[in-house]
Amino acid sequence: MALAKELNAALKAEKPNCDVIICTPFIHLASVAQELDPALVGLGAENCADKEKGAFTGEVSAEMVKSTGAQYVILGHSERREYYKETPEILKEKVLLALKNGLKVIFCIGETLAEREANQQNAVVKAELEGSVFNLSEEDFRKIVIAYEPIWAIGTGKTATAEQAEEIHAYIRSIIAAKYGQAVADDTSILYGGSCKASNAPELFAKADIDGGLIGGASLKCADFKGIIDAWK
């Protein structure tokens, strides 16, 4: 709550020239929604259920997420795929339910260190898109934000070089273009999510195909996060 208030105040004092979204744990969504000026900061959940309704104790449906005032949901995060065995088929269901309930989806894709070392990163991200979002109509796909996270660079302090990141972002845009056409590909935001911080954000964001960041640890202090937001200027 304190972080949300601080961020809202900081962005009110100095309006950002990019979209800023914070994604909180489920239990804080409704409270944080009351504190944010939606013109300055969007709100999202970190996940939602793959079932619409019914007896699924402990799950939080897309409809529940929407009812808190959230506008976004992160789906397919590498931790959800790895620890909770979320398959492309499960994620496909989640994406459809999120869209049905008027949520925009931040959809995560990315490869492990072993896959990167075997030069499989392009095949991995293509399969993840085909498995969960390339079934969508063009109209629905336009509600998807893609977040590329090199799993080997999350919380490890390792960062893909700006060149490595740009190379795979450009590849991701090219397969979106092949599926939906160049205009949709150009309009799709592709975020970089591997240890992005204020010190490396300007170099990353300068690349043609990097449209923003999916920020983890560096978003937990307002000043650090604001440094990344300011990199857009």
N, C-alpha and C positions, 0 to 999 in steps of 0.2 A: 504494500500500500504506500509506504514511504517513497519507494523508488518511482512508482507511478505518478505520485504527486509532484515529486522533484522533476521528473522528466517533462511532465505537462507544463510546469512553470518555466522550465528552461526553454522549451520550444515556443511558449507564448511570448517570452521576452525576445526571442530571435527565431522567427519562423523558418522552418527547414525548406529547402527547395527539392525535397524528395519525399516519398511516402515513408512514414515511420509506423511500424506495427510492433506491439509487444504481445507475446503469447505466454500466458500465466498458467500455473496449475489450475485444474477445474475449480477447486474450492474458492479461488480468489476472483474468478471471472466477474461475477455479479457485483462484488464490492468495487473492483477496479474500474468497471464500466461507469460507475457513478462519478469517478474522479477525473476521467479523461475527457478532453474536448475532442469529439470525434473528427473535427476539422484538422486537428493537429496530430493525433495519435490513434491509429486503428487498434483493435483488440482481437486476439485470436486464442484458440485453445491449442494444446500440444498434441491432441489426438481426439478421436471420437469412436463410438462403437460401430461394428459392422452389421448391427441389427437395428431395424427401425423402431420396434417396440416389443414388449413382451417380458417374460420372466427371465431376465438376465441380470441377476443381482450383482450390484457393484459396477455395472457398465454405465457409461454416460452417452446418450444418443446425440446425434447431430441436432435433433430438434431441441434437446435440452441446452446444448451449447448455444444455439441461436437465441434461445429465450433469455439468456443472461445479458444480451446486448453485444455479444461477440459478432464480428463480421468474417473472421477467417478461421481456418483450422489447418494445423500442420499434419500431414499424413505421410507415412512411409519413412519416417526418420530411421536412420541406420540402427539405432538402439532398439526401436520397436521391431524391426525386421529380425535382428539378431536374437534379442533376449525373449521376445514374445512370439517368435516364429510367425510373423505376419507375412503371408505369401502374397504374390501379385494378385491372386484371386480374391483374397480377403480385402486387399487395398482397393481393388476395383469396386467392391461393394461399398466400402467407406466413402470413396470419391463420389459415387452416385448418390448416396444418402446425404452427403454434405451439400452437393449441388441442389438436390431436391429441396433442401431446407434453406436455400438462399445463402449458403456460406461460400466464400471463395477459398480455394484449396492451395496451400503451399506444399507442393509435392516433391519429396526428397528422393534423389537418386545418387548413386556413387559406388565406387569400387573399394575393395579391401587392398591392403598392401600386397598380398600374394597375387591378387588379380592384376594390380598395376605392374608388378614385377614380371608377370607373364604376358604383359602388353595386351591385356584383355579389357581395358577400361571402356573402349568404345562399344564392344559387344555387350558388356554388362549394362551400361546406361541405356542402350537401345532396347535391350530385353525388358528392362524395368519400365520404360515408357510404353512399350508395346503391350506389356502384361496388365497395365492398370489404367492408362489414360488415353491411349490411341484408339480406344473403342468409342470415344466421345464424338458427338457432332462438333462441327467447327464452332458453333455458337457456345456450346458448353466448354470446349477446350479453351476458349478465350477467357474463361473464369479461373484458369489454372496458372499459378506462378510456379516455375520450376526452381528447385534449389539443388544445385550440385554440391554434394559433400564428399570429398575424398576421405573415406573413413579413416585412412592411415594418417590424416592430418588433423583429426578432431581431438582436442585436449592433449595432444602429444607434444605441442610446441613445434612440430614439423608443419611447414606450410608448403603447398605446391608453389613453385615459382609463379610469378604473374604470367609468364609465357606458357607454362604447363596448364594453368587454369584457363587462359584464353583459348588455347588449342582445343581443349575438350568442350568449352562453352560454344565455340564456333561449330564443333562437330554436332553438339546437341541441337543448335539452331538449324543446322543443315538437315537433320532428320525430321525436325518439325516441319521445315519447308517442303521436304519430299512428301510428307503426309498431308499437310493442310495448305500448302502454298506459301510463297515468300512473304506475302502481306501479314499473314497470321504469325509466321515465325518472327518477323521484325517487331511485331507488337507484343510478343511473349517476353515477360521478364524472366531472366535466368540469373538466379542469385548464387554467389559463391559462399560455401559454408565450411571452410576448413581453417580454423584458427585465424580468422580475420580480426584485426585490431587496428587501433588508431594509427599505429606506426606503418602498417603495410597497406591500409585501405586506399590511400591516394594512388599508389602504383597499380593495385588491382582494379580499382574503379576507372582508371584511365583506359583500360582495355575495351575495345569496341563491343565485345560480346558479353561483358560482365556488367549486369544491370543493377547490382546491389549485393548485399550480404545477408546471410542467415547467421546471426551472431549468437554465440553461446556465452562463455564466461565473460567476455569483454562487454556484455550488455548489463552486467549486474551492478555496476556503479555508474551513476548518471554521467559523471565527467568523462569516463572512458567511452561510454556509448555515444555521448555527444561528439567526441572526437571523431568517431567513425561517421556520424551523420554529417559533420562539417566537411568531411573529405569530399562530399559532393559539390562543395562550393568551389 
